[in-house]
């Protein structure tokens, strides 16, 4: 009977323990990403095709930022395909404040219609 009680106790405690670990890791990564400040931002160059077609919008990019604040890599997460490469080129030049380790930053690059 004691063996069954121990197994039951393990199955009751294990999920709670695992969920608390997941929550604490999630909060840590969000806190470090939120505290990193952008210190240098270059404006994107609107592609000629986008100007002629009067394309405007937002391109969402996830940037991997190294400890020294430079952009290590980027991945387009959404936006118009004609604007995507121009947004990538701009974000690769951006600089964040230094941090103890690399982080992932979600950014939006806005393109407005030429008048």
BELVEN-V661048 format. One record per run of one state. SS is the DSSP state (@ for helix, = for strand, . for the rest). FROM is the first residue (numbers start at 1). TO is the last residue. If there is no record, write none. Layout:
BEGIN
ss:SS from:FROM to:TO
ss:SS from:FROM to:TO
END
This chain:
BEGIN
ss:. from:1 to:1
ss:@ from:2 to:34
ss:. from:35 to:37
ss:= from:38 to:40
ss:. from:41 to:47
ss:@ from:48 to:53
ss:. from:54 to:56
ss:= from:57 to:65
ss:. from:66 to:69
ss:= from:70 to:78
ss:. from:79 to:80
ss:@ from:81 to:91
ss:. from:92 to:94
ss:= from:95 to:96
ss:. from:97 to:102
ss:= from:103 to:111
ss:. from:112 to:115
END
